[in-house]
Amino acid sequence: MTPDDALDWRAPHETHVVSTLGVLRRGPGDPTFALAADGAVWRTTLTDEGAATMRVLQRGPDLVRVEAWGPGAGAAVALAPSMLGERDDTTGFRTGLDVLDDAHRRNAGWRVARTARVMESLVPAILEQKVITLQAHASWRRLVQKFGSAAPGPVPRPMRVVPSAGGWRAIPVWEWHRAGVDPKRAATIQRVAASAERIEEAAEFSHADAAARLTYFPGIGAWTAAEVAQRALGDPDAVSLGDYHLANYVGHALHGRDMTDDEMLDALAPWAGQRYRVIRLLMAAGLRGRPRRGARMAFVDHTGY
């Protein structure tokens, strides 16, 4: 099926499509994301011009083919280079630690994505607040399947486009319950959806101003703002403070001990401006975090509210 718009893009640096876009996937059943047998990444998005389905295929170390279908195809293709990390220049980046610099060389094509679609990252981040990831992904999947729209184009499997801001606001209370979302998170999503235009403006702000805009809204703290910055804003420095596991992971990976958030920030201070990248490199290097001896977050059933 001939795409409505397409682009053969040569990146200014090595770019790996699957690893760069993988952070946008919300679990293996995410109805907005698919990885095809030929290696192409399929992703849906809701642009200002309308819904779009994108097919993104690696054709060389720095060459990417982008195709799109739907009324938002042109806008989606125009944003594709940003989404693939066009602005994420790591020239001269060194950590000073051999194990991390080696991980950086081995993963040179991984870039910090910038979708510039803030609500698309904000809603699932809110769903992931204070619950286990598996539970949040199930909520996201159910809500998008039921209240999103069918993806345009020749999708490799049934896919959906996220609801509009009005669509999120229109979800009745009992459907949030059925999706396992407690009243606090549901109210936060509906609150930000009511101010979606102001939320989307953050994509063009400085990283500091974007964080200030997002955390202005009740229910959005530093953790949620950082999760959005890592996907929608292309921020290589965004640290997910308040994460259930992150501080201890970084503490053990770097110094072999538990850490508080403040201690983690001190440990990451030598890499200010690139702290999110360093955390990802710790993981890419295979450095072990805290041994799993303590309690894990439990599944919390919110359907009874």
BAFI-3210 file (N, C-alpha, C; in Angstrom, 3 decimals, decimal comma, padded with zeros to 6 digits):
// residues 305
n [1|2|3|4|5|6|7|8|9|10|11|12|13|14|15|16|17|18|19|20|21|22|23|24|25|26|27|28|29|30|31|32|33|34|35|36|37|38|39|40|41|42|43|44|45|46|47|48|49|50|51|52|53|54|55|56|57|58|59|60|61|62|63|64|65|66|67|68|69|70|71|72|73|74|75|76|77|78|79|80|81|82|83|84|85|86|87|88|89|90|91|92|93|94|95|96|97|98|99|100|101|102|103|104|105|106|107|108|109|110|111|112|113|114|115|116|117|118|119|120|121|122|123|124|125|126|127|128|129|130|131|132|133|134|135|136|137|138|139|140|141|142|143|144|145|146|147|148|149|150|151|152|153|154|155|156|157|158|159|160|161|162|163|164|165|166|167|168|169|170|171|172|173|174|175|176|177|178|179|180|181|182|183|184|185|186|187|188|189|190|191|192|193|194|195|196|197|198|199|200|201|202|203|204|205|206|207|208|209|210|211|212|213|214|215|216|217|218|219|220|221|222|223|224|225|226|227|228|229|230|231|232|233|234|235|236|237|238|239|240|241|242|243|244|245|246|247|248|249|250|251|252|253|254|255|256|257|258|259|260|261|262|263|264|265|266|267|268|269|270|271|272|273|274|275|276|277|278|279|280|281|282|283|284|285|286|287|288|289|290|291|292|293|294|295|296|297|298|299|300|301|302|303|304|305]
n.u [000,856|000,707|002,437|001,161|002,920|006,490|009,967|013,394|015,898|019,030|020,899|022,763|024,629|025,564|022,712|020,469|017,571|015,723|016,664|016,620|013,917|012,688|012,185|009,782|007,825|005,217|005,215|004,872|002,402|001,559|-000,718|-000,029|002,402|004,631|006,840|008,004|008,515|010,455|012,125|011,269|010,010|006,819|004,658|002,081|000,673|-000,722|-001,078|-001,149|-002,488|-003,912|-004,498|-001,826|000,007|003,180|005,921|009,081|012,208|015,388|018,038|020,693|023,732|023,410|021,175|017,751|014,505|011,379|007,952|004,531|001,039|-002,301|-004,232|-002,450|000,005|001,993|002,849|003,824|005,972|007,589|008,400|009,904|012,864|013,598|012,395|013,990|016,341|017,847|018,791|020,426|023,435|026,392|029,048|032,350|031,645|032,510|032,793|034,798|035,039|036,051|034,345|031,866|032,415|033,093|030,614|029,229|030,497|029,799|027,108|026,599|024,652|022,366|020,101|018,762|015,409|013,074|009,943|008,259|005,591|003,839|001,653|001,289|003,360|003,022|000,539|000,767|002,931|001,816|000,026|001,851|002,631|003,564|002,739|003,193|005,056|003,957|001,252|000,588|001,060|-000,943|-003,212|-002,847|-002,966|-005,621|-007,156|-006,362|-007,009|-009,791|-010,671|-009,149|-008,519|-008,850|-005,835|-004,543|-003,670|-001,536|-001,216|000,915|-000,286|-003,376|-003,680|-003,795|-004,613|-003,761|-006,218|-007,662|-007,178|-009,732|-010,910|-009,643|-010,644|-013,310|-013,637|-015,509|-015,998|-016,273|-014,951|-012,284|-011,967|-012,348|-010,114|-008,201|-007,253|-006,680|-008,673|-007,096|-004,959|-006,524|-007,923|-005,774|-004,914|-007,193|-007,185|-004,801|-005,409|-007,416|-005,936|-004,410|-003,311|-001,584|000,117|001,306|002,808|005,170|007,002|008,546|009,980|012,830|014,644|014,528|012,444|010,381|010,104|009,257|006,788|005,357|005,353|003,867|001,268|-000,985|-000,292|001,678|004,924|008,501|009,446|007,557|007,724|010,361|010,236|008,673|010,332|012,433|011,399|009,592|010,852|013,534|015,650|018,803|019,594|017,678|016,637|014,950|013,755|012,691|011,986|011,193|013,255|015,557|017,592|018,914|019,766|021,626|023,381|024,458|025,521|027,526|028,899|028,487|026,546|023,484|021,580|020,198|017,943|019,170|021,840|022,298|022,133|024,386|026,342|026,039|026,754|029,263|028,621|026,802|024,249|024,234|023,102|020,910|021,691|024,016|022,928|021,488|023,657|024,941|023,150|023,277|025,860|025,638|025,962|025,435|022,691|021,208|021,111|018,302|016,815|015,111|011,744|009,367|007,455|003,986|001,189|-001,579|-004,962|-007,164|-009,736|-011,868|-012,550]
n.v [-001,192|002,091|004,631|007,581|009,596|009,889|009,346|009,235|009,169|010,405|010,123|012,378|010,982|007,685|005,675|003,651|002,098|000,302|000,115|002,798|003,588|001,766|002,500|003,757|001,901|000,424|-002,125|-005,594|-005,960|-003,508|-001,541|000,532|000,139|-001,862|-004,477|-005,630|-008,651|-008,155|-006,406|-003,803|-001,001|-000,297|002,324|004,175|007,472|010,546|013,389|017,013|017,310|015,030|011,432|009,041|006,349|004,966|003,516|002,428|001,803|000,345|001,015|001,237|002,002|004,734|005,368|005,662|004,575|006,050|005,681|006,704|006,697|008,019|010,918|012,459|011,930|013,501|015,291|013,458|012,258|014,487|014,869|012,659|012,526|013,901|012,228|010,036|010,805|012,924|015,323|014,484|014,601|012,980|013,475|013,402|012,586|011,138|008,938|008,410|006,039|002,849|000,624|001,787|003,514|001,618|000,341|002,437|002,708|000,247|000,567|002,677|003,555|003,963|006,416|009,306|009,560|011,898|012,595|014,756|014,783|015,301|014,536|011,899|010,562|011,323|010,375|007,428|007,426|008,490|006,442|004,549|005,310|004,404|001,717|-001,728|-002,402|-004,233|-004,169|-001,505|-001,482|-003,221|-001,702|000,509|-000,822|-001,817|000,568|002,054|000,253|000,207|002,888|004,262|004,898|003,133|002,210|003,886|002,679|-000,090|-002,008|-004,315|-005,903|-005,779|-002,444|000,513|004,004|006,495|007,916|011,181|014,319|015,090|012,613|011,152|012,580|011,924|009,346|007,189|006,842|004,197|002,748|003,385|002,072|-000,611|-000,911|-001,032|001,298|003,592|006,129|008,469|008,489|008,391|010,830|012,596|012,158|013,027|015,646|016,737|016,289|018,132|020,405|020,122|021,557|023,417|021,609|020,344|022,427|022,322|020,857|022,518|023,982|024,873|022,250|022,560|024,426|022,988|020,878|022,367|023,296|020,881|019,790|021,656|020,890|019,302|016,059|015,376|014,698|014,810|012,311|011,486|013,643|013,323|010,832|011,518|013,436|011,852|010,632|012,256|014,727|014,525|014,574|014,078|014,076|013,524|012,268|009,721|010,454|009,162|006,699|003,259|001,372|002,547|004,212|002,421|000,593|002,116|002,786|000,280|-000,577|001,308|001,675|-000,483|-000,523|000,292|003,236|006,475|008,744|011,287|010,610|009,125|011,156|012,629|010,730|010,598|013,096|013,792|013,451|015,347|016,655|014,536|012,420|010,613|009,214|007,981|006,273|004,540|003,433|002,077|-000,010|-001,130|-002,034|-004,211|-004,141|-005,160|-004,560|-003,944|-006,906|-009,050|-009,326|-008,071|-006,811|-006,748|-004,518|-004,900|-006,341|-004,270|-004,237|-002,231|-002,278|-002,325|000,170]
n.w [000,000|-000,982|000,711|002,371|002,835|002,796|003,662|003,000|005,107|005,972|008,715|010,878|012,251|013,395|013,752|015,469|014,830|016,208|018,904|019,626|019,341|020,961|023,609|023,522|023,539|025,328|026,882|025,755|024,521|023,588|021,904|020,226|019,079|017,192|016,278|013,337|011,355|009,445|010,669|010,773|012,567|013,641|014,404|015,965|016,024|017,230|015,654|015,307|012,964|012,694|012,950|012,524|011,079|011,346|009,600|010,208|009,003|009,169|007,000|006,707|008,559|009,100|007,694|007,148|006,379|006,274|006,391|006,122|006,948|006,759|007,948|009,424|008,337|006,984|009,002|010,856|009,484|009,199|011,808|012,256|012,053|014,440|016,314|016,009|017,127|016,036|017,105|019,097|019,744|020,315|020,047|021,086|023,613|026,657|029,427|031,191|032,472|031,783|031,321|030,814|028,677|026,797|026,523|025,408|022,932|021,806|021,564|019,849|018,101|019,588|020,472|022,188|022,117|020,674|020,558|020,546|021,143|023,747|025,437|024,654|025,862|028,475|029,540|029,701|031,489|033,811|034,364|035,176|037,668|040,880|040,715|039,733|036,751|034,915|035,557|034,955|032,199|031,351|031,958|030,243|027,759|027,737|027,880|025,596|023,572|023,823|023,762|021,955|018,416|015,276|013,652|010,808|007,483|006,277|008,582|010,450|012,318|014,197|015,225|017,296|017,660|019,999|022,285|021,759|023,539|024,383|024,220|026,294|028,454|028,334|029,202|031,151|034,744|035,619|033,677|034,041|036,461|035,660|034,113|036,010|037,189|039,695|041,430|041,847|039,936|037,616|037,824|037,603|034,944|033,560|034,349|033,233|030,589|030,193|029,967|027,697|025,525|026,732|027,928|025,687|024,693|026,076|024,646|023,136|024,898|026,976|028,676|031,461|031,785|030,656|032,478|034,660|033,710|033,420|036,051|037,329|037,356|039,539|040,778|039,041|039,360|039,918|039,006|037,027|035,233|034,362|033,066|030,879|029,694|028,796|026,580|025,040|024,947|024,439|026,336|027,534|030,138|031,987|035,011|036,662|039,375|042,499|041,644|042,198|042,153|041,045|042,333|044,059|042,169|040,620|042,690|043,448|041,011|040,532|042,999|044,666|046,739|048,563|047,772|048,468|046,769|046,752|047,224|044,922|042,981|043,685|043,054|040,316|039,547|038,227|035,586|034,802|032,804|031,133|032,462|032,273|029,995|030,970|032,907|031,261|029,910|031,970|032,281|029,720|029,748|031,306|034,036|037,337|039,501|042,683|044,654|044,453|047,125|048,787|049,457|046,796|044,699|045,084|043,300|042,980|043,403|041,871|041,030|042,717|043,634]
ca.u [000,000|001,539|002,291|000,705|004,136|007,666|011,235|014,645|016,642|020,390|021,156|024,093|025,463|025,013|021,418|019,882|016,130|015,010|017,049|016,208|012,460|012,182|011,736|008,413|006,928|004,693|004,926|004,807|001,085|001,219|-001,418|000,486|003,793|004,845|008,108|007,675|009,502|011,537|012,902|010,670|009,216|005,552|004,222|001,004|000,775|-001,813|-000,487|-002,121|-003,241|-004,709|-003,836|-000,863|000,766|004,527|006,785|010,452|013,051|016,832|018,599|022,133|024,081|022,883|020,120|016,461|013,322|010,185|006,708|003,415|-000,305|-003,294|-004,273|-001,287|001,227|003,016|003,390|004,585|007,239|008,403|008,945|010,659|014,273|013,668|012,040|015,116|017,508|018,646|019,410|021,200|024,825|027,274|030,437|033,245|031,156|033,266|032,433|035,990|035,024|036,239|033,204|030,794|032,838|032,977|029,188|028,839|030,992|029,033|025,722|026,728|023,440|021,260|019,915|017,642|014,303|012,297|008,734|007,602|004,173|003,987|000,570|001,466|004,273|002,577|-000,543|001,273|003,784|000,915|-000,471|002,924|002,947|003,335|002,232|004,168|005,029|003,030|-000,099|000,417|000,966|-002,271|-004,163|-002,627|-003,450|-007,086|-007,737|-006,124|-007,797|-011,225|-011,030|-008,398|-009,110|-008,123|-004,666|-004,629|-002,582|-001,428|-000,493|001,280|-001,253|-004,301|-003,063|-004,694|-004,066|-004,180|-007,324|-007,378|-007,361|-011,148|-011,199|-009,230|-011,547|-014,649|-013,685|-016,308|-015,293|-016,250|-013,959|-010,996|-011,962|-012,161|-008,732|-007,303|-006,657|-007,313|-009,237|-006,094|-004,299|-007,533|-008,175|-004,601|-004,965|-008,252|-006,774|-003,842|-006,090|-008,151|-004,966|-003,505|-002,588|-000,471|001,043|002,052|003,762|006,435|007,921|009,413|010,642|014,067|014,333|014,163|011,125|009,413|009,863|008,453|005,423|004,704|005,157|002,886|-000,028|-001,035|-000,227|002,865|006,138|009,783|009,563|006,724|008,296|011,572|009,838|008,235|011,501|013,254|010,734|008,993|011,632|014,919|016,540|019,759|019,963|016,496|016,770|013,631|013,824|011,541|011,754|011,245|014,487|016,667|018,702|019,681|020,457|022,797|024,300|025,182|026,284|028,701|029,650|028,235|025,751|022,227|021,656|018,997|017,925|020,182|023,150|022,406|022,447|025,798|027,159|025,919|027,133|030,322|028,064|025,685|023,918|024,144|022,875|020,040|022,511|024,910|022,113|021,238|024,914|025,137|022,329|023,806|027,119|025,329|026,343|024,377|022,194|021,032|020,584|016,864|016,478|014,080|010,363|009,051|006,136|002,934|000,036|-002,642|-006,220|-007,901|-011,047|-012,914|-012,836]
ca.v [000,000|003,276|005,533|008,951|010,417|009,039|010,054|008,497|010,113|010,063|010,753|012,989|010,082|006,337|005,638|002,319|002,341|-000,496|000,484|004,185|003,691|000,773|003,122|004,239|000,759|000,216|-003,531|-006,369|-005,881|-002,111|-001,455|001,639|-000,159|-003,237|-004,789|-006,589|-009,693|-007,606|-005,465|-002,468|-000,560|000,352|003,117|005,116|008,742|011,492|014,698|018,103|017,157|013,818|010,169|008,538|005,133|005,090|002,339|002,939|000,666|000,577|000,640|001,364|002,523|006,092|005,571|005,173|004,794|006,320|005,759|007,022|006,687|008,703|012,375|013,066|011,331|014,512|015,779|012,372|012,122|015,663|014,716|011,411|012,696|014,239|011,021|009,110|011,326|013,818|016,363|013,850|014,519|012,504|013,688|013,751|012,124|010,098|008,869|008,230|004,672|001,983|-000,249|002,586|003,971|000,461|000,164|003,519|002,357|-000,889|001,004|004,028|003,941|004,307|007,863|009,720|009,910|013,111|012,506|016,071|014,581|015,202|013,762|010,479|010,020|011,676|009,511|006,147|007,649|008,614|005,098|003,772|005,822|003,629|000,370|-002,505|-002,098|-005,137|-003,682|-000,266|-001,826|-003,797|-000,585|001,235|-001,643|-001,875|001,883|002,439|-000,644|000,512|004,284|004,789|004,689|002,177|002,783|003,894|002,046|-001,556|-002,393|-005,731|-006,538|-004,720|-001,401|001,606|005,337|006,954|008,866|012,611|014,855|014,965|011,203|010,777|013,218|011,350|007,983|007,202|006,405|002,743|002,181|003,480|000,976|-001,883|-000,937|-001,131|002,604|004,173|007,457|009,535|008,531|008,741|012,271|013,296|012,097|013,897|017,027|017,191|016,297|019,394|021,466|019,465|022,534|023,922|020,486|020,124|023,532|021,994|020,247|023,558|024,696|024,297|021,105|023,036|025,040|021,925|020,202|023,270|023,301|019,610|019,599|022,646|020,229|018,347|014,664|015,160|015,025|014,726|011,031|011,505|014,615|012,748|009,788|012,225|014,081|010,823|010,153|013,320|015,961|014,263|015,069|013,041|014,279|013,335|011,165|009,404|010,493|008,560|005,365|002,246|000,591|003,157|004,674|001,261|000,022|002,944|002,661|-000,993|-000,646|002,175|001,628|-001,709|-000,325|001,008|004,699|007,293|009,568|012,345|009,987|008,797|012,387|012,926|009,769|010,897|014,497|013,989|013,358|016,284|016,929|013,257|011,412|009,560|008,401|007,159|005,209|003,555|002,740|001,116|-001,178|-001,742|-002,701|-005,419|-004,006|-005,656|-003,677|-004,528|-008,273|-009,024|-010,022|-007,334|-006,891|-006,140|-003,902|-005,891|-005,991|-003,633|-004,324|-000,980|-002,399|-002,247|001,538]
ca.w [000,000|-001,128|001,864|002,116|002,858|003,049|003,763|003,162|005,942|006,366|010,012|010,989|013,037|013,427|014,438|015,488|014,925|017,209|020,268|019,882|019,476|021,897|024,858|023,327|023,643|026,681|027,054|024,516|023,898|023,317|020,615|019,417|018,712|016,742|015,615|012,287|011,094|008,615|011,470|010,778|013,715|013,324|015,537|015,682|016,741|016,981|015,411|015,245|011,722|012,755|013,256|011,551|011,344|010,792|009,446|010,253|008,642|009,075|005,693|006,820|009,881|009,282|006,692|007,638|005,545|007,069|005,622|007,010|006,399|007,562|007,808|010,063|007,787|006,719|010,276|011,480|008,768|009,508|013,156|012,361|012,424|015,856|017,046|015,888|017,823|015,203|017,935|020,166|019,281|021,382|019,640|022,186|024,916|027,350|030,843|032,002|032,991|030,618|031,083|030,230|027,352|025,917|026,255|024,504|021,590|021,299|021,361|019,295|017,387|020,479|020,641|023,031|021,233|020,941|019,742|020,589|021,463|025,195|026,049|024,351|026,867|029,822|030,041|030,215|032,655|034,959|034,652|035,797|038,998|042,114|040,489|038,997|035,324|034,234|035,814|034,193|030,780|031,127|031,966|028,988|026,652|027,756|027,609|024,203|022,730|023,889|023,507|020,836|017,097|014,440|012,990|009,347|006,763|006,215|009,796|010,482|013,209|014,608|016,039|017,653|017,886|021,329|022,300|021,843|024,890|024,682|024,420|027,649|029,418|028,234|029,731|032,393|035,942|035,750|032,761|034,731|037,435|034,953|033,630|037,153|037,472|040,879|041,179|041,833|038,625|036,624|037,921|037,080|033,478|033,062|034,632|032,233|029,298|030,108|029,644|026,752|024,705|027,547|028,113|024,453|024,508|026,736|023,684|022,565|025,989|027,493|029,527|032,793|031,720|030,391|033,755|035,494|033,185|033,713|037,490|037,795|037,488|040,652|040,373|038,200|040,094|039,218|038,312|035,823|034,298|033,773|032,120|029,673|029,089|028,146|025,371|024,234|024,926|024,045|027,391|027,935|031,535|032,835|035,965|037,213|040,839|043,140|041,119|043,255|042,097|040,324|043,170|044,509|041,004|040,328|043,812|043,389|039,762|040,606|044,252|045,412|047,946|048,418|047,781|048,402|045,553|046,860|047,036|043,504|042,253|043,951|042,309|038,889|039,316|037,220|034,228|034,684|031,412|030,422|033,490|031,741|029,104|031,787|033,502|030,202|029,621|033,055|031,960|028,502|030,104|032,065|035,440|038,209|040,537|044,013|044,668|044,724|048,367|049,498|048,976|045,517|044,673|044,906|042,460|043,759|042,682|041,997|040,422|043,720|044,065]
c.u [000,886|001,352|001,788|001,853|005,300|008,918|012,364|015,611|018,024|020,722|022,558|025,072|024,843|023,736|020,826|018,396|015,494|015,377|016,616|014,714|011,889|011,640|010,296|007,375|006,518|004,223|004,755|003,468|000,642|000,539|-000,937|001,861|003,892|006,207|007,835|008,820|010,674|012,391|012,335|009,917|007,976|005,083|003,099|001,209|-000,418|-001,203|-001,566|-002,993|-004,101|-003,859|-002,873|-000,300|002,100|005,172|008,211|011,397|014,508|017,327|020,114|022,459|023,531|021,760|018,838|015,371|012,114|008,993|005,565|002,109|-001,230|-003,242|-003,090|000,029|002,329|003,664|004,243|005,942|008,159|009,063|009,859|012,136|014,465|013,394|013,196|016,411|018,404|019,418|020,365|022,632|025,725|028,751|031,279|032,797|032,027|032,851|033,662|036,057|035,065|035,002|032,057|031,171|032,780|031,516|028,693|029,296|030,165|027,593|025,692|025,466|022,259|021,244|018,744|016,545|013,673|011,068|008,036|006,090|004,093|002,904|000,732|002,446|003,765|001,516|-000,024|002,209|002,940|000,364|000,563|003,302|002,555|002,592|003,313|003,965|004,010|001,593|-000,379|000,264|-000,405|-003,335|-004,075|-003,234|-004,985|-007,692|-007,553|-006,924|-009,259|-011,556|-010,174|-009,131|-008,249|-006,981|-004,864|-003,479|-002,541|-000,656|-000,207|000,411|-002,221|-003,613|-004,077|-003,907|-004,605|-005,393|-006,826|-007,531|-008,824|-011,564|-010,802|-010,204|-012,912|-014,750|-014,454|-015,573|-015,214|-015,257|-012,542|-010,873|-011,664|-010,739|-007,722|-006,624|-007,413|-007,790|-008,191|-005,411|-005,293|-007,804|-006,997|-004,606|-006,031|-007,919|-005,801|-004,474|-006,888|-007,239|-003,955|-002,712|-001,392|000,576|001,913|003,063|005,131|007,453|008,904|010,135|012,046|013,695|013,896|012,763|010,045|009,079|008,995|007,001|004,698|004,391|004,269|001,545|000,000|-001,056|000,939|004,082|007,372|009,918|008,804|007,292|009,540|011,231|009,352|009,431|012,360|012,666|010,259|009,912|013,095|015,948|017,510|020,154|018,835|016,634|015,416|013,696|012,540|011,204|011,985|012,594|015,727|017,840|019,558|020,400|021,736|023,837|025,114|026,019|027,571|029,553|029,323|027,419|024,432|022,477|020,263|019,029|019,011|021,586|023,364|022,768|023,897|026,701|027,156|026,404|028,259|029,808|026,846|025,495|023,722|023,767|021,937|020,839|023,412|024,133|021,821|022,506|025,272|024,371|022,876|025,097|026,888|025,735|025,165|023,974|022,102|020,522|019,130|016,523|015,321|012,701|010,232|007,689|005,098|001,884|-001,038|-003,902|-007,032|-009,329|-012,184|-013,250|-014,199]
c.v [001,234|004,207|006,905|009,944|009,507|009,894|009,034|009,454|009,578|010,844|011,371|012,139|008,692|006,323|004,246|002,453|001,601|-000,079|001,906|004,278|002,724|001,366|003,619|003,127|000,548|-001,232|-004,257|-006,312|-004,472|-001,999|-000,318|001,340|-001,620|-003,341|-005,916|-007,566|-009,182|-006,588|-004,067|-002,224|000,145|001,083|004,045|006,376|009,606|012,885|015,771|018,015|015,905|012,585|009,775|007,217|005,262|003,717|002,862|001,758|001,089|000,125|000,751|001,949|003,925|006,397|004,889|005,520|004,952|006,441|006,006|007,060|007,465|010,207|013,086|012,592|012,360|015,026|014,715|012,208|013,300|015,543|013,498|011,604|013,036|013,002|010,029|009,662|012,229|014,841|015,794|013,589|014,116|012,655|014,121|013,265|010,989|010,117|008,831|006,870|003,724|001,162|000,524|003,110|002,829|000,209|001,232|003,216|001,228|-000,519|002,415|004,498|004,242|005,814|008,136|010,238|011,247|013,093|013,845|015,953|014,283|014,340|012,269|009,807|010,251|010,721|008,159|006,302|007,806|007,241|004,258|004,271|004,819|002,309|-000,410|-002,283|-002,953|-004,659|-002,416|-000,553|-002,423|-002,700|000,198|000,462|-001,634|-000,530|002,288|001,540|-000,205|001,929|004,960|004,516|003,723|002,877|002,784|003,112|000,535|-002,124|-003,894|-006,555|-005,448|-003,731|-000,291|002,904|005,838|007,878|010,311|013,068|014,760|013,535|010,725|011,352|012,540|009,940|007,980|006,527|004,886|002,078|002,320|002,333|-000,356|-002,033|-000,999|000,167|003,239|005,598|008,569|009,631|008,904|010,247|013,072|013,298|013,026|015,370|017,540|017,212|017,582|020,563|020,964|020,462|023,095|022,840|020,318|021,243|023,209|021,399|021,254|024,360|024,141|023,144|021,540|023,630|023,998|021,173|021,056|023,293|022,005|019,462|020,681|021,968|019,236|016,909|014,346|015,639|014,833|013,429|011,056|012,466|014,066|011,670|010,391|012,825|013,083|010,371|011,280|014,513|015,757|014,722|013,971|013,115|013,937|012,086|010,954|009,297|009,945|007,184|004,323|001,532|001,392|003,545|003,499|000,586|000,800|002,800|001,385|-001,090|000,161|001,936|000,429|-001,539|000,357|002,514|005,297|008,056|010,642|011,781|009,585|010,031|012,796|012,010|010,063|012,304|014,678|013,982|014,259|016,687|015,663|012,114|010,291|008,649|007,460|006,016|004,129|002,775|001,753|-000,174|-001,902|-002,503|-003,985|-005,347|-004,362|-004,592|-004,400|-005,956|-008,266|-009,875|-009,350|-007,516|-006,204|-005,471|-004,967|-005,390|-005,424|-003,624|-003,049|-001,097|-002,279|-000,837|001,990]
c.w [000,000|000,066|001,441|002,152|003,212|003,062|003,830|003,851|006,259|007,630|010,037|011,784|012,965|014,269|014,317|015,799|016,095|018,624|020,606|020,148|020,506|023,182|024,751|023,479|025,096|026,821|025,740|023,811|023,576|021,955|019,728|018,835|018,279|016,084|014,632|012,057|010,269|009,362|011,524|012,079|013,189|014,580|015,113|016,510|016,382|016,870|015,440|013,997|011,714|013,013|012,143|012,043|010,635|010,678|009,316|010,065|008,511|007,707|005,656|008,172|010,149|008,298|007,142|006,625|006,454|006,122|006,598|006,241|007,341|007,401|008,452|009,499|007,572|007,982|010,945|010,811|009,082|010,877|013,293|012,696|013,895|016,710|017,069|016,466|017,012|016,041|018,991|019,700|020,439|021,013|020,844|023,544|025,439|028,823|031,739|032,677|031,797|030,297|030,438|028,848|026,345|025,557|025,284|023,081|020,981|020,983|020,768|018,583|018,278|020,711|021,568|022,118|021,649|020,031|019,584|020,792|022,954|025,832|025,802|025,298|028,280|030,359|030,505|031,402|033,918|035,352|035,384|037,191|040,079|041,904|039,741|037,501|034,580|034,380|035,009|032,703|030,453|031,089|030,660|027,811|026,601|027,348|026,149|023,258|022,685|023,443|022,433|019,525|016,296|013,716|011,479|008,729|006,904|007,396|009,827|011,412|013,630|015,559|016,273|017,799|019,217|021,242|022,258|023,283|025,313|024,933|025,804|028,680|029,451|028,800|031,048|033,550|036,032|034,796|033,312|035,730|036,755|034,424|034,768|037,524|038,637|040,598|041,087|040,474|037,519|036,625|037,375|035,560|032,941|033,298|033,563|030,845|029,106|029,752|028,614|025,912|025,466|027,781|026,870|024,188|025,084|025,777|023,108|023,633|026,214|028,413|030,923|032,795|031,443|031,679|034,667|035,025|033,572|035,203|038,106|038,081|038,645|040,129|039,465|038,982|039,249|038,433|036,986|034,789|033,615|032,759|030,810|028,945|028,324|026,821|024,468|024,026|024,564|025,051|027,841|029,403|032,501|033,698|036,646|038,732|041,441|042,612|042,215|043,311|041,685|041,214|043,641|043,348|040,712|041,435|043,749|042,119|039,843|041,848|045,138|046,676|047,609|048,428|047,891|047,073|045,598|046,659|045,572|042,688|042,475|043,130|040,819|038,535|038,296|035,782|034,064|033,226|030,603|031,376|033,031|030,813|029,908|032,436|032,464|029,858|030,721|032,760|030,734|028,770|030,886|033,518|036,335|039,219|041,861|043,910|045,117|045,945|049,095|048,881|047,623|045,610|044,365|043,922|043,364|042,917|042,926|041,468|041,428|044,162|043,577]
res [m|t|p|d|d|a|l|d|w|r|a|p|h|e|t|h|v|v|s|t|l|g|v|l|r|r|g|p|g|d|p|t|f|a|l|a|a|d|g|a|v|w|r|t|t|l|t|d|e|g|a|a|t|m|r|v|l|q|r|g|p|d|l|v|r|v|e|a|w|g|p|g|a|g|a|a|v|a|l|a|p|s|m|l|g|e|r|d|d|t|t|g|f|r|t|g|l|d|v|l|d|d|a|h|r|r|n|a|g|w|r|v|a|r|t|a|r|v|m|e|s|l|v|p|a|i|l|e|q|k|v|i|t|l|q|a|h|a|s|w|r|r|l|v|q|k|f|g|s|a|a|p|g|p|v|p|r|p|m|r|v|v|p|s|a|g|g|w|r|a|i|p|v|w|e|w|h|r|a|g|v|d|p|k|r|a|a|t|i|q|r|v|a|a|s|a|e|r|i|e|e|a|a|e|f|s|h|a|d|a|a|a|r|l|t|y|f|p|g|i|g|a|w|t|a|a|e|v|a|q|r|a|l|g|d|p|d|a|v|s|l|g|d|y|h|l|a|n|y|v|g|h|a|l|h|g|r|d|m|t|d|d|e|m|l|d|a|l|a|p|w|a|g|q|r|y|r|v|i|r|l|l|m|a|a|g|l|r|g|r|p|r|r|g|a|r|m|a|f|v|d|h|t|g|y]
***
